[in-house]
Amino acid sequence: DNVLTQSPGTLSLSPGERATLSCRASQSVNNKFLVWFQQKPGQAPRFLIYGASSRATGIPDRFSGSVSGTDFTLTISRLEPEDFAVYYCHLYGGLYSFGQGTKLEIK
Amino acid sequence: QVHLVQSGAEVRKPGASVKVSCQTSGYSFALNYMHWVRQAPGQGLEWMGWINTASGDTNYAQKFQGRVTLTRDTSVTTVYMELTRLRSDDTAVYYCARDFYYDESGGLDVWGQGTMVTVSS
């Protein structure tokens, strides 16, 4: 099984700051199948990034994804109040595994 | 606009079964697979399986093999998830999510609002 490990577990930042969230795969991954979701309390996940770096429709350009080997990164360039949420990485295809999530909280 | 509308909350006793529906609208039903993902209270996301809405073919996570059945009714553009032999640790919010495949890439792009299933004696 390809396990996705996200870090940190919790990230405390202030609005306006830059957020960097990591997701590491335990085995080689086809970059085209790495996805990021945002989830707020009581809501369904929101599709943010697919193919490791392509923004989904309607996603602001402050959200970006990148990859280096088996390390994937979600970057939020300047945090807005509505960005504080839990973020999950996801491997689309195969076992469709999810990372355990990173909680982005207001400092 | 694409919508996935799920059925309401359910309460079941251990050992019982539950069937959750996901009614779709706003797109061509048979062109996209549908997945089911669940989330236990305070926990992360767990993939359960998908159904090919055109053919009815299914693929289930090994953990749920033998207990979960995904079906669809093309006449009402609705997908169903049935989970049997319920246990207390099946208490979770169950989501349907549309499969999006584009340019050799993809993901789960539209989600239902979720259905809370509580298993309690």
Interface residues (C-beta under 8 A of the other chain):
Chain A: K32 F33 V35 F37 Q39 A44 P45 R46 F47 Y50 G51 S54 A56 Y88 H90 Y92 G93 L95 Y96 S97 F98 G99 Q100 G101
Chain B: H35 V37 G44 L45 E46 W47 W50 A61 Y95 A97 F100 Y102 D103 E104 S105 G106 G107 L108 D109 V110 W111 G112 Q113 G114
